[in-house]
Amino acid sequence: MFESDCEILLVDDEISTGKTILNIIRAIQAQFPRIKYQVLTILDWRNSQAISAFKELEKELNITIHVHAIAKGEFELCNEVTYDQLTGYVQTENSGLMEENLESNVDMVLIDQLSDHMYDF
């Protein structure tokens, strides 16, 4: 797979800062250089600074990165929320949750909250 020079297709369910994608591209480029990368995602939440980081990497590595998303938008966290506050919320709202499943349920709460406001963007 990595022996040819064909473009690489990266698939991620959601991009917020884009750092994961950029780190993966850097790692691939270091060992198996490519000219073009395609990124497919459901949600692209990158702000202008994160989008600029993609453009900077394109210039730095002399590559092209195309991001294709079903939905795009930006969000800003007004107050810093700690993991303990989130898990406290999950435990309060869903008192039947077991401790070992807490992390996946925190993701579920965040996704539910986002989907409630999906059309506010």
N, C-alpha and C positions, 0 to 999 in steps of 0.2 A: 504494500500500500504506500509506504513512504519512499519507495525507491523511484517513483516517477516524479515528474515536476507538475502534475496536475494541481488544480486549485483544491483547497481544503474547505469542507463544509462543516461548520460548528453549529450545534443545536443546543439551545438553552431555553428553559421554560420562561425565564425572566431575567432582564438585565437592569440592574439599578445603577451601580457606579461604572460597570463595565470592566472593573479590574481583573476579574477572573478570566474573561475573554482575552484581554490584553496580555495577561501572564501566560496563557496557553499559547497564544500566537508567538510570543517571545521565545518560549521553550521549543516550539516546533521550528521556528525560523533559525534557531541556533544550531540545530542538527540536520534539518531537512528543509532548506530554504525554498520558499514559494514566492510567487509574484502576486497571487490573488487569494483572498479569503472571503468566504460567504458566511454570514452569521444569520441563522434563523431563530426567531424567538416569538413567543406569544405576546409578552409585554416588554416594551422598551421604556424604562423610566429615567433614562439618562438626562441630566440637565446639560446646559451649554458647556460647562466646564468638562464634563465627562465626554461629551461629543468631541470637544477639542483635543482631549487626550488620544482619541482614536486617530484624528488627523495628524497629530504630532508623531504617533507611532508609524503611520503610513510614510511620512517624510523621512523619519529616522531610518527605517528599514527599506525604503524604496519599494513599498508594496501597496496594494489596494485592498481595503476592507469595506465590504458592502454589508449593511445590516438591514434585514427585512423583518418587520414586525407586524403582527395582526393589530395591535393597539399601541399607541405611543402617548406619552404624557409626561408630566413632571410632578413631583410631590416634594413638599418641604415639611420636615418635622418641626413643629412649633416648640414643643417641649421635649427635653430628653426623657425617654422612658427607659427605665432599667429592666433587666430580665426579671428581677424579683417582683417588680410592679406588674409586669405582664402576666407572670405565672400566678400572682395573687388574684388578678382579674379573672383568669381562666378558672382558678379554683373556686372563686366566689360565684361566678356565673354558671359553672358546670360542676357542681359539688361532687358528682359521681366519678370524676376522672381519677385515674390511677397515676401515681407519681411517675412511673416509667414511661407513660405515654404523654407526659406534659409537653415536651418540646414539639411534637407533631401537632398537638392541639393548639399551641400558641400560634403556629403557622396558620392553622385553620381560622382562628379568630381574626388574625390580621387580614387574611384573604377575604373573609366575610365582610369585614369593615370596609375594605377597599371596594368590593363589588357593590356594596350599598351606595357608594359615591362614584361609581364608574362613569356615569354620564355628567358629573359635575365639571369634568375637565374641559 
